[in-house]
């Protein structure tokens, strides 16, 4: 995980559904507004933030590593989706 900016390498966005996936940006610094680290990056269109876990500088997710691209959803994500669907059907 990055603690200081590295202007030579930059940071690549790795989140599978992010529209800028695969692109590298200048890493400026980290912010921790509520515990989760966010990367502050600079690109051609200015400065923006995104969760550090969505970049190659974030911690490696063991499930993502093991699934090797064969699954887009972690079990915890699927369980959260089930709970959301249950809540939505209860409201109807």
SEVO-27270 format. One record per residue: chain; x, y, z of N, C-alpha, C in turn; residue in one letter; residue number from 1. Coordinates in Angstrom, 3 decimals, m for minus. Layout:
N
<chain A, nu X, nv Y, nw Z, cau X, cav Y, caw Z, cu X, cv Y, cw Z, res A, n NUM>
...
***
This chain:
92
<chain A, nu 0.843, nv m1.173, nw 0.000, cau 0.000, cav 0.000, caw 0.000, cu 0.892, cv 1.241, cw 0.000, res X, n 1>
<chain A, nu 0.454, nv 2.271, nw m0.680, cau 1.236, cav 3.497, caw m0.778, cu 1.081, cv 4.367, cw 0.459, res X, n 2>
<chain A, nu 2.159, nv 4.976, nw 0.876, cau 2.107, cav 5.962, caw 1.943, cu 2.511, cv 7.335, cw 1.419, res X, n 3>
<chain A, nu 3.281, nv 7.340, nw 0.346, cau 3.738, cav 8.585, caw m0.251, cu 3.530, cv 8.515, cw m1.757, res X, n 4>
<chain A, nu 3.326, nv 9.665, nw m2.388, cau 3.151, cav 9.656, caw m3.834, cu 4.389, cv 9.158, cw m4.569, res X, n 5>
<chain A, nu 4.172, nv 8.490, nw m5.662, cau 5.255, cav 8.043, caw m6.522, cu 4.939, cv 8.552, cw m7.923, res X, n 6>
<chain A, nu 5.481, nv 9.723, nw m8.270, cau 5.154, cav 10.369, caw m9.538, cu 5.589, cv 9.570, cw m10.754, res X, n 7>
<chain A, nu 6.627, nv 8.757, nw m10.622, cau 7.138, cav 8.025, caw m11.780, cu 6.180, cv 6.922, cw m12.222, res X, n 8>
<chain A, nu 5.633, nv 6.172, nw m11.259, cau 4.772, cav 5.050, caw m11.609, cu 3.302, cv 5.429, cw m11.663, res X, n 9>
<chain A, nu 2.860, nv 6.287, nw m10.795, cau 1.454, cav 6.628, caw m10.719, cu 0.655, cv 5.481, cw m10.126, res X, n 10>
<chain A, nu m0.672, nv 5.586, nw m10.232, cau m1.583, cav 4.595, caw m9.686, cu m2.550, cv 4.191, cw m10.784, res X, n 11>
<chain A, nu m2.767, nv 2.888, nw m10.913, cau m3.703, cav 2.383, caw m11.924, cu m5.034, cv 2.047, cw m11.264, res X, n 12>
<chain A, nu m6.126, nv 2.432, nw m11.903, cau m7.456, cav 2.073, caw m11.417, cu m7.732, cv 0.639, cw m11.834, res X, n 13>
<chain A, nu m8.077, nv m0.203, nw m10.859, cau m8.257, cav m1.634, caw m11.117, cu m9.684, cv m2.122, cw m10.891, res X, n 14>
<chain A, nu m10.571, nv m1.265, nw m10.373, cau m11.949, cav m1.699, caw m10.119, cu m12.576, cv m2.144, cw m11.442, res X, n 15>
<chain A, nu m13.176, nv m3.362, nw m11.476, cau m13.646, cav m3.909, caw m12.755, cu m14.747, cv m3.102, cw m13.441, res X, n 16>
<chain A, nu m15.516, nv m2.297, nw m12.705, cau m16.618, cav m1.556, caw m13.319, cu m16.362, cv m0.063, cw m13.432, res X, n 17>
<chain A, nu m15.197, nv 0.397, nw m13.034, cau m14.902, cav 1.829, caw m13.112, cu m14.609, cv 2.184, cw m14.567, res X, n 18>
<chain A, nu m15.179, nv 3.282, nw m15.074, cau m14.961, cav 3.642, caw m16.483, cu m13.504, cv 3.974, cw m16.831, res X, n 19>
<chain A, nu m12.688, nv 4.284, nw m15.841, cau m11.279, cav 4.609, caw m16.105, cu m10.356, cv 3.429, cw m15.795, res X, n 20>
<chain A, nu m10.916, nv 2.236, nw m15.656, cau m10.118, cav 1.042, caw m15.338, cu m8.980, cv 0.882, cw m16.349, res X, n 21>
<chain A, nu m7.799, nv 0.560, nw m15.817, cau m6.624, cav 0.342, caw m16.660, cu m5.802, cv 1.591, cw m16.926, res X, n 22>
<chain A, nu m6.330, nv 2.746, nw m16.573, cau m5.594, cav 3.989, caw m16.787, cu m4.785, cv 4.343, cw m15.541, res X, n 23>
<chain A, nu m3.649, nv 4.999, nw m15.766, cau m2.766, cav 5.408, caw m14.664, cu m2.910, cv 6.909, cw m14.436, res X, n 24>
<chain A, nu m2.804, nv 7.284, nw m13.151, cau m2.920, cav 8.680, caw m12.768, cu m1.854, cv 9.018, cw m11.744, res X, n 25>
<chain A, nu m1.533, nv 10.293, nw m11.657, cau m0.569, cav 10.758, caw m10.662, cu m1.194, cv 10.648, cw m9.276, res X, n 26>
<chain A, nu m0.480, nv 10.003, nw m8.357, cau m0.930, cav 9.851, caw m6.976, cu m0.465, cv 11.056, cw m6.192, res X, n 27>
<chain A, nu m1.407, nv 11.799, nw m5.576, cau m1.048, cav 12.989, caw m4.811, cu m0.873, cv 12.679, cw m3.324, res X, n 28>
<chain A, nu m1.910, nv 12.100, nw m2.713, cau m1.825, cav 11.740, caw m1.302, cu m3.021, cv 10.872, cw m0.904, res X, n 29>
<chain A, nu m2.986, nv 10.379, nw 0.337, cau m4.081, cav 9.592, caw 0.898, cu m4.921, cv 10.468, cw 1.813, res X, n 30>
<chain A, nu m6.218, nv 10.167, nw 1.854, cau m7.116, cav 10.773, caw 2.828, cu m7.858, cv 9.635, cw 3.522, res X, n 31>
<chain A, nu m8.161, nv 9.826, nw 4.785, cau m8.926, cav 8.824, caw 5.549, cu m10.098, cv 9.530, cw 6.225, res X, n 32>
<chain A, nu m11.139, nv 9.888, nw 5.450, cau m12.245, cav 10.659, caw 6.032, cu m13.014, cv 9.908, cw 7.116, res X, n 33>
<chain A, nu m13.210, nv 8.605, nw 6.954, cau m13.921, cav 7.825, caw 7.963, cu m13.279, cv 6.457, cw 8.117, res X, n 34>
<chain A, nu m11.978, nv 6.416, nw 8.078, cau m11.251, cav 5.170, caw 8.288, cu m10.770, cv 4.505, cw 7.013, res X, n 35>
<chain A, nu m11.613, nv 4.458, nw 5.974, cau m11.205, cav 3.830, caw 4.725, cu m10.305, cv 4.789, cw 3.951, res X, n 36>
<chain A, nu m9.133, nv 4.326, nw 3.501, cau m8.246, cav 5.238, caw 2.776, cu m8.744, cv 5.533, cw 1.364, res X, n 37>
<chain A, nu m8.687, nv 6.778, nw 1.002, cau m9.049, cav 7.240, caw m0.340, cu m7.805, cv 7.820, cw m0.999, res X, n 38>
<chain A, nu m7.618, nv 7.508, nw m2.266, cau m6.501, cav 8.049, caw m3.036, cu m6.947, cv 9.356, cw m3.685, res X, n 39>
<chain A, nu m6.112, nv 10.359, nw m3.603, cau m6.345, cav 11.614, caw m4.307, cu m5.420, cv 11.581, cw m5.513, res X, n 40>
<chain A, nu m6.019, nv 11.621, nw m6.708, cau m5.286, cav 11.448, caw m7.959, cu m5.455, cv 12.667, cw m8.851, res X, n 41>
<chain A, nu m4.489, nv 12.845, nw m9.758, cau m4.584, cav 13.919, caw m10.736, cu m4.496, cv 13.321, cw m12.135, res X, n 42>
<chain A, nu m5.439, nv 13.733, nw m12.968, cau m5.445, cav 13.321, caw m14.366, cu m5.569, cv 14.540, cw m15.257, res X, n 43>
<chain A, nu m5.827, nv 14.317, nw m16.532, cau m5.958, cav 15.424, caw m17.485, cu m7.131, cv 16.338, cw m17.158, res X, n 44>
<chain A, nu m8.178, nv 15.786, nw m16.521, cau m9.371, cav 16.580, caw m16.221, cu m9.396, cv 17.113, cw m14.799, res X, n 45>
<chain A, nu m8.277, nv 17.068, nw m14.106, cau m8.207, cav 17.623, caw m12.768, cu m7.963, cv 16.588, cw m11.691, res X, n 46>
<chain A, nu m8.250, nv 16.985, nw m10.454, cau m8.003, cav 16.155, caw m9.277, cu m9.305, cv 15.458, cw m8.892, res X, n 47>
<chain A, nu m9.205, nv 14.175, nw m8.528, cau m10.375, cav 13.420, caw m8.088, cu m9.957, cv 12.396, cw m7.046, res X, n 48>
<chain A, nu m10.962, nv 11.847, nw m6.340, cau m10.719, cav 10.874, caw m5.270, cu m11.468, cv 9.588, cw m5.579, res X, n 49>
<chain A, nu m10.892, nv 8.487, nw m5.112, cau m11.591, cav 7.217, caw m5.137, cu m10.985, cv 6.303, cw m4.090, res X, n 50>
<chain A, nu m11.727, nv 5.274, nw m3.655, cau m11.184, cav 4.388, caw m2.624, cu m9.854, cv 3.783, cw m3.063, res X, n 51>
<chain A, nu m8.907, nv 3.758, nw m2.158, cau m7.590, cav 3.203, caw m2.467, cu m7.706, cv 1.749, cw m2.911, res X, n 52>
<chain A, nu m8.684, nv 1.026, nw m2.370, cau m8.877, cav m0.385, caw m2.728, cu m9.248, cv m0.558, cw m4.200, res X, n 53>
<chain A, nu m9.660, nv 0.494, nw m4.873, cau m10.011, cav 0.421, caw m6.294, cu m8.796, cv 0.633, cw m7.190, res X, n 54>
<chain A, nu m7.607, nv 0.730, nw m6.581, cau m6.382, cav 0.957, caw m7.342, cu m5.381, cv m0.168, cw m7.088, res X, n 55>
<chain A, nu m4.327, nv m0.185, nw m7.881, cau m3.276, cav m1.189, caw m7.675, cu m2.414, cv m0.868, cw m6.453, res X, n 56>
<chain A, nu m2.643, nv 0.283, nw m5.822, cau m1.898, cav 0.642, caw m4.616, cu m2.599, cv 0.162, cw m3.350, res X, n 57>
<chain A, nu m3.820, nv m0.295, nw m3.487, cau m4.586, cav m0.751, caw m2.332, cu m4.201, cv m2.160, cw m1.915, res X, n 58>
<chain A, nu m4.766, nv m2.603, nw m0.799, cau m4.485, cav m3.958, caw m0.328, cu m5.056, cv m4.990, cw m1.292, res X, n 59>
<chain A, nu m4.388, nv m6.110, nw m1.410, cau m4.843, cav m7.173, caw m2.301, cu m5.985, cv m7.927, cw m1.621, res X, n 60>
<chain A, nu m7.115, nv m8.033, nw m2.313, cau m8.262, cav m8.775, caw m1.803, cu m8.032, cv m10.255, cw m2.089, res X, n 61>
<chain A, nu m7.995, nv m11.080, nw m1.048, cau m7.702, cav m12.509, caw m1.197, cu m8.687, cv m13.196, cw m2.131, res X, n 62>
<chain A, nu m9.971, nv m12.833, nw m2.060, cau m10.962, cav m13.460, caw m2.937, cu m10.702, cv m13.110, cw m4.396, res X, n 63>
<chain A, nu m10.414, nv m11.847, nw m4.654, cau m10.142, cav m11.412, caw m6.026, cu m8.912, cv m12.135, cw m6.571, res X, n 64>
<chain A, nu m7.909, nv m12.295, nw m5.737, cau m6.696, cav m12.995, caw m6.142, cu m6.997, cv m14.449, cw m6.484, res X, n 65>
<chain A, nu m7.763, nv m15.132, nw m5.622, cau m8.078, cav m16.538, caw m5.848, cu m9.030, cv m16.747, cw m7.022, res X, n 66>
<chain A, nu m9.995, nv m15.859, nw m7.198, cau m10.963, cav m16.048, caw m8.284, cu m10.346, cv m15.756, cw m9.648, res X, n 67>
<chain A, nu m9.275, nv m15.006, nw m9.676, cau m8.518, cav m14.723, caw m10.901, cu m9.421, cv m14.288, cw m12.058, res X, n 68>
<chain A, nu m10.378, nv m13.400, nw m11.752, cau m11.241, cav m12.871, caw m12.798, cu m12.426, cv m13.748, cw m13.154, res X, n 69>
<chain A, nu m12.574, nv m14.879, nw m12.496, cau m13.691, cav m15.777, caw m12.819, cu m14.983, cv m15.366, cw m12.138, res X, n 70>
<chain A, nu m14.916, nv m14.447, nw m11.182, cau m16.110, cav m14.005, caw m10.468, cu m16.019, cv m12.508, cw m10.229, res X, n 71>
<chain A, nu m17.100, nv m11.806, nw m10.518, cau m17.124, cav m10.365, caw m10.297, cu m17.578, cv m10.009, cw m8.891, res X, n 72>
<chain A, nu m18.185, nv m10.975, nw m8.167, cau m18.767, cav m10.681, caw m6.863, cu m18.157, cv m11.537, cw m5.776, res X, n 73>
<chain A, nu m17.803, nv m10.904, nw m4.675, cau m17.342, cav m11.636, caw m3.499, cu m18.566, cv m12.151, cw m2.758, res X, n 74>
<chain A, nu m18.422, nv m13.214, nw m1.971, cau m19.569, cav m13.721, caw m1.217, cu m20.228, cv m12.650, cw m0.342, res X, n 75>
<chain A, nu m19.439, nv m11.788, nw 0.273, cau m20.030, cav m10.739, caw 1.113, cu m20.862, cv m9.760, cw 0.290, res X, n 76>
<chain A, nu m20.434, nv m9.495, nw m0.957, cau m21.203, cav m8.616, caw m1.836, cu m22.546, cv m9.257, cw m2.181, res X, n 77>
<chain A, nu m22.537, nv m10.558, nw m2.478, cau m23.771, cav m11.264, caw m2.812, cu m24.718, cv m11.316, cw m1.618, res X, n 78>
<chain A, nu m24.181, nv m11.547, nw m0.427, cau m25.033, cav m11.562, caw 0.761, cu m25.647, cv m10.182, cw 1.020, res X, n 79>
<chain A, nu m24.894, nv m9.138, nw 0.788, cau m25.427, cav m7.783, caw 0.950, cu m26.529, cv m7.517, cw m0.073, res X, n 80>
<chain A, nu m26.375, nv m8.017, nw m1.287, cau m27.403, cav m7.854, caw m2.314, cu m28.680, cv m8.599, cw m1.927, res X, n 81>
<chain A, nu m28.542, nv m9.790, nw m1.365, cau m29.702, cav m10.555, caw m0.898, cu m30.446, cv m9.777, cw 0.178, res X, n 82>
<chain A, nu m29.715, nv m9.218, nw 1.139, cau m30.350, cav m8.441, caw 2.205, cu m31.064, cv m7.210, cw 1.645, res X, n 83>
<chain A, nu m30.459, nv m6.563, nw 0.682, cau m31.086, cav m5.397, caw 0.062, cu m32.380, cv m5.796, cw m0.641, res X, n 84>
<chain A, nu m32.350, nv m6.900, nw m1.377, cau m33.558, cav m7.370, caw m2.067, cu m34.644, cv m7.749, cw m1.061, res X, n 85>
<chain A, nu m34.272, nv m8.377, nw 0.031, cau m35.255, cav m8.726, caw 1.074, cu m35.898, cv m7.466, cw 1.635, res X, n 86>
<chain A, nu m35.085, nv m6.474, nw 1.913, cau m35.605, cav m5.216, caw 2.453, cu m36.547, cv m4.539, cw 1.460, res X, n 87>
<chain A, nu m36.177, nv m4.527, nw 0.212, cau m37.016, cav m3.906, caw m0.803, cu m38.341, cv m4.637, cw m0.989, res X, n 88>
<chain A, nu m38.334, nv m5.967, nw m0.926, cau m39.584, cav m6.716, caw m1.085, cu m40.463, cv m6.585, cw 0.145, res X, n 89>
<chain A, nu m39.866, nv m6.375, nw 1.332, cau m40.658, cav m6.143, caw 2.548, cu m41.427, cv m4.821, cw 2.465, res X, n 90>
<chain A, nu m40.830, nv m3.843, nw 1.824, cau m41.457, cav m2.524, caw 1.736, cu m42.665, cv m2.514, cw 0.811, res X, n 91>
<chain A, nu m42.726, nv m3.452, nw m0.105, cau m43.831, cav m3.454, caw m1.093, cu m45.090, cv m4.042, cw m0.572, res X, n 92>
***
